Amino acid sequence: MSQKSFETRARELASAFAAKDYERCSHLLPPLKVVLSQLNILVPLLSSDLGLLAVARDILEIGALTAIFLRDDLLFSRYIAQLSPFYAMKDKIHPPSSNEKKLIALRLLLLLSKNDIAEFHTELETLEDEADKDVYIRYPVMLERWLMEGSYDKVWKATTQRSEVPAEEFAIFADVSIANCGGTQNRWY
Amino acid sequence: MAALTSATSLLALLDEPDQSLQVYALENLNQLADEFWAEIADYVTKIEELYEDEHFPQSKLAALVASKVYYNLAEFDQSMHFALAAGDLFDLSVKTEYVETIVSKCIDSYIQSSQEAFDAPRKDQPEVAPDPNLVDVVERMFSRCIEEGEYKHAIGVALEARRLDTIEKCINHAFQGGLTNGKSEDTRLLSDGVNGIDDQEKKFEVAGAELINYVFEASMALVANKRWRDEVLHRMVELVERLHNPDYFTVAKILVHLNAAEKAGQLLLDLITENTESSLLIAYQIAFDLVSSTSQEFLAKVVQMVEGSSSPGTAQALKILSGVPTLDIELTFLYDNNKTDLLILNKTKDTLEARNSIFHNAVTFENAFLHAGTTADGFFRENLEWLSRAMNWSKFSATAALGVIHKGNLSQGMSLLRPYLPSDSASQAGGSKYSQGGSLYALGLVFAGHGKDVLEFLRNNIREGSNSGGQEAEVVQHGAALGVGVAGMATCDDDIYEELKNILFSDSAIAGEAAGLAMGLVMLGSGSEKALEEMLQYAHETQHEKIIRGLAVGIALLMYGKEEAADTLIDQLLDEQDPTLRYGGIFTIALAYCGTGNNTAIKRLLHVAVSDVNDDVRRASVMSLGFILFRNPTAVPRMVELLSESYNPHVRYGAALALGISCAGTGLSEAIELLEPMLKDPTDFVRQGALISLAMIYIQQNEKTAPKVASVRKTFAKVISEKHEDAMAKFGAALAQGIIDAGGRNVTISLENRQTGTLNMKAIVGLAVFLQFWYWFPLTCFLSLSFTPTAIIGVRSDLKIPEFSFFCNAKPSKFDYPPKTEEQTSKVPEKVATAVLSTTARAKARAKKSEKEKAEAEAEAEAEAEAEGEMEIDEKEPPAATEEEPVKMEVDGTAKEHEEEAEEEEEEEYDEEVAEDEIEDKKDIKGHKIQNMSRVLPAQLKYISFSRDERFTPVKKFRLSGGILVVRDNVGLRVKAPFIKTVRERNLPPEEQDEESEAPVPEPFDYETDTEL
């Protein structure tokens, strides 16, 4: 598979994603990942081409977001796992990702919705100090805090009012998580 | 570029539905497994699933990753399982810890399974074929080793895995010149003396022969299973015989191990029939080797084979095979080089009160050991008065000691002992029954292992004894039985056996004990069912403990070297009610598994050592460890360390002797460290054991090789002179003094034949019977069988000992004889001084003063003279040259030239010495020449080399084995050369001799005149 066709495919994916045609994205992604693996950039290794890594990362990010829109949390987790080495070496890959914080925040939200508080805090610990100033990250962090406090009115407000949600993906997730929250709350009381 | 910090991304890929992504993930995980195994471990079930998935294209890869993860989890069995499943993906050539661990694990499990299959094949259960993958890995390992020329590794594994075909393949490969690229091999071969690289084939053959030698040594040292070892050795013989130019010495060695007398005879016959100069020389050398390392039965078979030949070399070969020349030569060596320090002996004699029979015995045995085989019986002659105090059994021992001193003196043995032997005419008049019995025993010792000439005589005495009866006759029978046993050792002669059995059945305690022992000696190592049954049965019937003990040890002797074949008997004996028979069972283990290092046997002994209710049995089982492990002496100190601190003194005694037996002659410091504290043991017999063992370990060591030896010698003397010391310990110390300087300081205790690496049967049996001195002092004499002369003696094809020299690349002082004890001349002036002090008158004092000055001057002069007399032990002087000078003068007038040469050399050396006076070390390293037939210690052998330019060069490639070497005369037999005469030649009547005889003919002496007390 030549580099050219890889780039056209990548562009095709980007445009499909921009057009919010997530079904199409989900069809485009698997073969693209195979291409990435053939180009040796699916996982950033010592031998990988630095210039292409940014492209690979963008593709994986699209994949992760697509998974959210398709409400496939397992797929989303896999994408996040694959993205983690890219984020670990972000100072090497240019340009830096604009979606990184958003995806991490989404992951946190996912963990919260699954009531996996331990993993949630582990993940939080690995973030840098200024991370909770970020608008995306603050959202799951605050949600967790309110849940712990028992301020369910705040939770309710943050998840139901569109104005409180930092991005539309969060809203999708919030639906899921609130459903779960309700479930867990029921158990708590 | 930063590497991955986590494997999560790769592991996430494993869940992808697309197989190519999974493969991609596995490929990367395979690279990173050693780094991220902890993370991967969580996913190992997923990986195993992939391996088991039939549709997955790279299931082997999954197996490999799983294997690596399990390896890191230290689950080696699992890891090996998956590594084997990975098949060819598991790359053996990678040099990582993982691969090495798994490969060794594979080999281990392969060895285990194939050993099980080999060792117990006749079980009804169907043979479980080993995992084909496992076999595959091992095969790949083999072929890689062979390709890289690492034959020894492959052979090592193949030996353990019972793979004869692989061993053969290795050797064949070597013969075909598999190692064309092995440069190191080339250079090594060159230095070994193969001329020219062009001669490829020859070179390969040498390499192959070397391998065969390696297989031989490895199988001797490492293979515990006798059946397999024999199989390998048989195959090796076949391989060697196919060569164009076989190494006959290797073949002979193997044949000795296999106890294949017929084949050995055939080999000799072929060599003799070939009838070239070199083949004859080889034949003679092999004959000498056979004499020194095989039993009488073996030799008799060889002789039978050779007798048929009519080639000119036959007579000479038969002469050698008769064993007489070997004994003659060794006797001559011991006679000429006798360095006994009589001062020690005399001092001990003066200190120990002869009226006490244990002390008399002690001195008798010390004298016997000190002079063993040297024929120097001067001590007896000088101390007739002391000798006359011997009573009853002391007299028996004293007469037997004569046999020890004249051991191997075949030509004179009979005539020397005649005055004491029972005879028809003068028997009643001639001396007591005790000296008669002792002399029969002595006769046996003189002819130990070469009994043809005297057996008939001894047997007559047995028969006579059984006719006459009476208590006195028992003593004679006792001596005769022991004599027959020693002289007829391992003849497996049924007639003798029957006669001994008759004595046994007379149920006399004294005679029966010796008979039981002698039966074992005669049938030594035969494992004869009939003998076994009869002896065991009688042991159950008789009431006499002495007889039971004799039989128990006899039974043990029957099973000498039988290994697994003795197991049923051992089981049976160890289950006996009677502790004496259990004691025999322990010795059966010791002798059957002697020198094998067999783990089962060791476990068994250790178990008995701490669990049996009887002290004798426990003591014996600890001692026996020494026999089993003597080839690996360094292992013994660790093993008996705890036992040596046991609360039970018998166990401590056993531990001491186990060290002595296994480390004999090594001077091993670890053993000494354990024994030294035992010298202060509260129990007298433990001290005795420690003293004896110290002497056995320090035999022939001087202060250069073992710094502590001087203090140990002092301890011996101190124990003897100490007033409050127990008699047992004193006895031990006297024996120790005898052992440490045994045979005129020219013998060592070696349980292994240096020439062939086989068990030294005589030495082992001698030592085992010696240990029975605990019950019966006369058996102490058996230790003399364990003494092996340490010398290099070159012998020409006409069995003459030429004078020539070889080179020793070490300081002369390093292997020198220990210095003789100083005579206390310094006391002389002291006495005078005290005399002066006692005087009061000045005038007298003045007068005395002048006298004293005179005396002192005299004393000084004396001391100087003394010092000159001791020049031969002076380090600066080349000792060999000075020692040999008188011999040369005496033996041959034409030696003058040589002498001059020697002198010239001496002068040269002297000049250099002056020049390099200050850098003495440098001079010391230079090495020195050693004359033929002089003492060469086992540790010294590695420094010895033979010059090619000498007239005489050894036939056999010098392989660190001393003893008798047949030498090639590069000039020719016709040219006259100086020879050293054997004692036998010197004793021939003058008309038969070429030159005047110098050696004195020992005269019989009589110590009986004033004895009848």
Contacts between the chains, C-beta under 8 A, distances in Angstrom:
chain1	res1	chain2	res2	distance
A	30	B	16	7.8
A	30	B	17	7.5
A	30	B	18	5.7
A	33	B	16	7.4
A	33	B	18	7.2
A	33	B	21	6.1
A	34	B	18	6.2
A	34	B	20	5.4
A	34	B	21	6.4
A	37	B	20	7.0
A	37	B	21	6.0
A	37	B	24	4.1
A	42	B	13	7.4
A	42	B	21	7.7
A	42	B	24	6.7
A	43	B	4	7.1
A	43	B	9	5.2
A	43	B	10	5.8
A	43	B	13	7.7
A	43	B	28	6.2
A	44	B	4	7.3
A	45	B	3	7.6
A	45	B	4	6.9
A	45	B	28	7.1
A	46	B	1	5.0
A	46	B	3	5.7
A	50	B	1	7.7
A	74	B	15	7.7
A	77	B	12	7.6
A	78	B	12	4.3
A	78	B	13	7.8
A	78	B	15	5.9
A	78	B	16	7.3
A	79	B	12	7.9
A	81	B	8	4.6
A	81	B	9	5.5
A	81	B	11	7.2
A	81	B	12	3.6
A	82	B	9	4.4
A	82	B	12	5.3
A	82	B	13	7.0
A	83	B	9	7.5
A	84	B	6	6.5
A	84	B	8	5.8
A	84	B	9	5.9
A	85	B	4	5.5
A	85	B	5	7.0
A	85	B	6	6.6
A	85	B	8	7.8
A	85	B	9	4.9
A	88	B	2	7.8
A	88	B	5	5.3
A	88	B	6	7.3
A	89	B	2	5.1
A	92	B	1	7.3
A	92	B	2	6.7
